[in-house]
Amino acid sequence: MKKIILPLILTAALNAGVYTQDLIKCMVQNSTPQDIQTLKKWIFIAFAQDEEFSKYVNIPQKDKIEINKKMGEYVTRLLTQKCPKELKYAVKYEGAQAISSAFKYLGSIAGSSLTSSEGFKNFSSQFINYVDKNRLNSVIK
């Protein structure tokens, strides 16, 4: 996971103010692998609520409540116990969007973790079987 985090922090440094950068660094450094798992599950369940996706999954209400509780606990711990100073300065000097920016980077980490799993790689490589390679090659030539 360390290989994933460094490029994301560097990207954050290019697109965020100095206080938001500090908040992002703090949040990343204080997110455990279990926290990232919670975030991945929360993102998946949130996406599954979209009407285009909901027909493919059946997530029990108790699981939705449980992941929202875990996510709430994670966010509360991160912002009030682990990174309160960074949060205060980021919001004071760069506005509330600093929080959104920081969570976008955490989401990127979770997404990178998801897309690097063997299951994802195996599934996502299957569409190539349905690409018309002759037509594709005719455009490239």
For each residue, the residues with C-beta under 8 A, 3 or more apart:
1: 4 5 33 36 109 113
2: 5 6
3: 6 7
4: 1 7 8 109 112 113 116
5: 1 2 8 9 28 109
6: 2 3 9 10
7: 3 4 10 11
8: 4 5 11 12 28 105 108 109 112
9: 5 6 12 13 24 25 28 105
10: 6 7 13 14
11: 7 8 14 15 105 108
12: 8 9 15 16 20 21 24 25 101 105
13: 9 10 16 21
14: 10 11
15: 11 12 101
16: 12 13 20 21 24 94 98 101
17: 20 21 90 93 94 98
18: 21 22
19: 22 23 86 89 90 92 93 94 98
20: 12 16 17 23 24 90 94 98 101 102
21: 12 13 16 17 18 24 25
22: 18 19 25 26 86 89 90
23: 19 20 26 27 83 86 87 89 90 98 99 102
24: 9 12 16 20 21 27 28 101 102 105
25: 9 12 21 22 28 29 86
26: 22 23 29 30 82 83 86
27: 23 24 30 31 78 82 83 86 102 103 105 106
28: 5 8 9 24 25 31 105 106 109
29: 25 26
30: 26 27 78 82 83
31: 27 28 35 36 39 74 78 106 109
32: 35 36
33: 1 36 37
34: 37 38
35: 31 32 38 39 74 78
36: 1 31 32 33 39 40 106 109 110 113
37: 33 34 40 41
38: 34 35 41 42 67 70 71 74
39: 31 35 36 42 43 71 74 106 107 109 110
40: 36 37 43 44 110 113 114
41: 37 38 44 45 67 70
42: 38 39 45 46 67 68 70 71
43: 39 40 46 47 107 110 111 114
44: 40 41 47 48 114
45: 41 42 48 49 59 63 64 67
46: 42 43 49
47: 43 44 50 53
48: 44 45 53 54 56 57 59
49: 45 46 53 54
50: 47 53 54
51: 54 55
52: 55
53: 47 48 49 50 56 57
54: 48 49 50 51 57
55: 51 52
56: 48 53
57: 48 53 54
58:
59: 45 48 63 64
60: 63 64
61: 64 65
62: 65 66
63: 45 59 60 66 67
64: 45 59 60 61 67 68
65: 61 62 68 69
66: 62 63 69 70
67: 38 41 42 45 63 64 70 71
68: 42 64 65 71 72
69: 65 66 72 73
70: 38 41 42 66 67 73 74
71: 38 39 42 67 68 74 75
72: 68 69 75 76
73: 69 70 76 77
74: 31 35 38 39 70 71 77 78
75: 71 72 78 79
76: 72 73 79 80 81
77: 73 74 80 81 82
78: 27 30 31 35 74 75 81 82 83
79: 75 76 82 83 84 87 99
80: 76 77 84
81: 76 77 78 84
82: 26 27 30 77 78 79
83: 23 26 27 30 78 79 86 87
84: 79 80 81 87 88
85: 88 89
86: 19 22 23 25 26 27 83 89 90
87: 23 79 83 84 90 91 98 99
88: 84 85 91 92
89: 19 22 23 85 86 92 93
90: 17 19 20 22 23 86 87 93 94 98 99 102
91: 87 88 94 95 96 98 99
92: 19 88 89
93: 17 19 89 90
94: 16 17 19 20 90 91 97 98
95: 91 98
96: 91 99 100
97: 94 100 101
98: 16 17 19 20 23 87 90 91 94 95 101 102
99: 23 79 87 90 91 96 102 103
100: 96 97 103 104
101: 12 15 16 20 24 97 98 104 105
102: 20 23 24 27 90 98 99 105 106
103: 27 99 100 106 107
104: 100 101 107 108
105: 8 9 11 12 24 27 28 101 102 108 109
106: 27 28 31 36 39 102 103 109 110
107: 39 43 103 104 110 111
108: 8 11 104 105 111 112
109: 1 4 5 8 28 31 36 39 105 106 112 113
110: 36 39 40 43 106 107 113 114
111: 43 107 108 114 115
112: 4 8 108 109 115 116
113: 1 4 36 40 109 110 116 117
114: 40 43 44 110 111 117 120
115: 111 112 120 121 124
116: 4 112 113 120 121
117: 113 114 120 121
118: 121 122
119: 122 123
120: 114 115 116 117 123 124
121: 115 116 117 118 124 125
122: 118 119 125 126
123: 119 120 126
124: 115 120 121 127
125: 121 122 128
126: 122 123 129
127: 124 130 131
128: 125 131
129: 126
130: 127
131: 127 128 136
132: 135 136
133: 136 137
134: 137 138
135: 132 138 139
136: 131 132 133 139 140
137: 133 134 140 141
138: 134 135 141
139: 135 136
140: 136 137
141: 137 138
